[in-house]
């Protein structure tokens, strides 16, 4: 039996963020939702986050910049990215900065859940 | 009829002879040794305006002003004394101060009476002088240099314009100099009738292009032949011609530049449009994929929640999921076609990479389709952008698969009972060729002719951007897409990529 995770879902598209949150919650994980990059940083500082699923293009601060900032105080932060189209430069930065992987939107949920399972294992 | 000069028919009657003399068109007079008139025919009387009675027994001194009379008498005396014939121009003073020019021929004559006489004839020069004046005026007003060159080389006449061409007034030396210079290149000048263009540049005179026309040697009065030479200044025409040619050249250059500018402009416009389209598509892709993601997740949640409840909505949920995939594919194709970003080319083992891609893609193909592979690059390094080229390969394979089996769910609609996609790579010229061949129905010529057009599609579900996107990716690599097909012969799509990385300009195309 895999352990229950604290999952942070960050997406400025509320429908996306909330449907994913519901999906993870259905598997009994604890889910925190953030709607922009700054909220993501705050969520990371206030919670013990096991894994994050970050959108890339978001208002205030994009997902990659937030991730890099989180990484600077929390080098072990585990984050996947989800993107509507490949913003090559940002994705490159994220991958080089230690992101676990990139999902193209609309996200292949089978692969997404596999990723969660790996984290929970 | 022959006549005997000593025969009796010779005229001896003085009246007949005098009548003949009176009817000659020549003015004739005779003076005795003292230079008194002893004879004057009618014409002579008319010419000098004196009757025979007034003349006979009188000398010039009796009725001409002293100065004029002295001139006549001096000539007369010279002839009487020397016996030499004298031909000279003289002027007969007129009543109102105007004088009448005449050409006089005087000769000494010894009469049958043993006396010495002076016989003279006068020709009225007024008409000739008038014509001469006309010619002179004419030659001064025509925009042509004119001269008369005698056979001995003397310049008998030269109009002011030719003077000017030769370096000003009284420049006989210069004229001769000019003739000598012309003779260097045209040895037959001026004796042969000729016409030619040369450049002349006498000292102190601007260089000019002239057309020289010579009449050749002609008898024009005088004791020797002369040539009339016209010199037409065509410097302005030559200059005009040069300017004209220059203008023509500049015009051609301008037209050429305009064409290049137009091409560059068109290219910029196309590029600008592609960039705009790229931005627009990127935005649309982002905006559509977010709700698509939410729809997909929600359908997944629904599926889970109603699982095992026997509601029988599996088919509907499947339809939602297929719809999402199709929407996503359309967005992907739009992105493939409109991406104007620079490639990220890195040299790599294309065969090895392609094998992985095909492995991945083969899994997604309908089961009926077989993939056959023959990769023959033997490890050569080719520069390519893996993510972009992958899009091209994926598109090619899915196109081939659709051509073979449609959606793959109805064998009755298969183009062939054994659908095969053959993929091969090989060196070709200064590049490599990736060939994707299907054994489907092939394309009609009219379809083949339009297959590269954006938005052209023969499918009910296509965007018409698949082939244009593949071609775009090949072009961005500095390569090309070749397509061959015929009805019943399947289709072959070949991506050719150069072995050297595309230049920056090609990348940006």
Contacts between the chains, C-beta under 8 A, distances in Angstrom:
chain1	res1	chain2	res2	distance
A	11	B	290	7.5
A	13	B	290	3.9
A	13	B	291	7.3
A	13	B	293	7.4
A	13	B	294	6.7
A	15	B	290	7.6
A	15	B	291	6.5
A	15	B	294	3.6
A	15	B	298	7.8
A	16	B	290	5.4
A	16	B	291	7.8
A	16	B	293	4.8
A	16	B	294	4.6
A	16	B	297	7.1
A	19	B	293	7.8
A	19	B	294	5.0
A	19	B	297	3.7
A	19	B	298	5.0
A	19	B	301	6.5
A	20	B	297	5.6
A	22	B	297	7.8
A	22	B	301	5.8
A	23	B	297	5.7
A	23	B	300	6.6
A	23	B	301	5.9
A	26	B	301	6.9
A	26	B	304	6.4
A	57	B	286	6.1
A	82	B	293	7.4
A	84	B	285	5.8
A	84	B	286	3.7
A	84	B	287	7.5
A	84	B	288	7.8
A	84	B	289	3.9
A	84	B	290	6.0
A	85	B	282	5.5
A	85	B	285	4.4
A	85	B	286	5.6
A	85	B	289	7.1
A	85	B	331	7.9
A	85	B	335	5.9
A	86	B	387	7.3
A	88	B	341	7.2
A	88	B	344	7.3
A	104	B	289	7.8
A	105	B	289	3.9
A	105	B	290	6.4
A	105	B	292	6.9
A	105	B	293	4.5
A	106	B	289	5.8
A	106	B	292	4.1
A	106	B	293	4.0
A	106	B	295	7.3
A	106	B	296	4.4
A	106	B	324	5.7
A	106	B	328	5.8
A	107	B	293	5.6
A	107	B	296	7.1
A	107	B	297	7.4
A	109	B	296	6.6
A	109	B	297	6.4
A	109	B	300	4.9
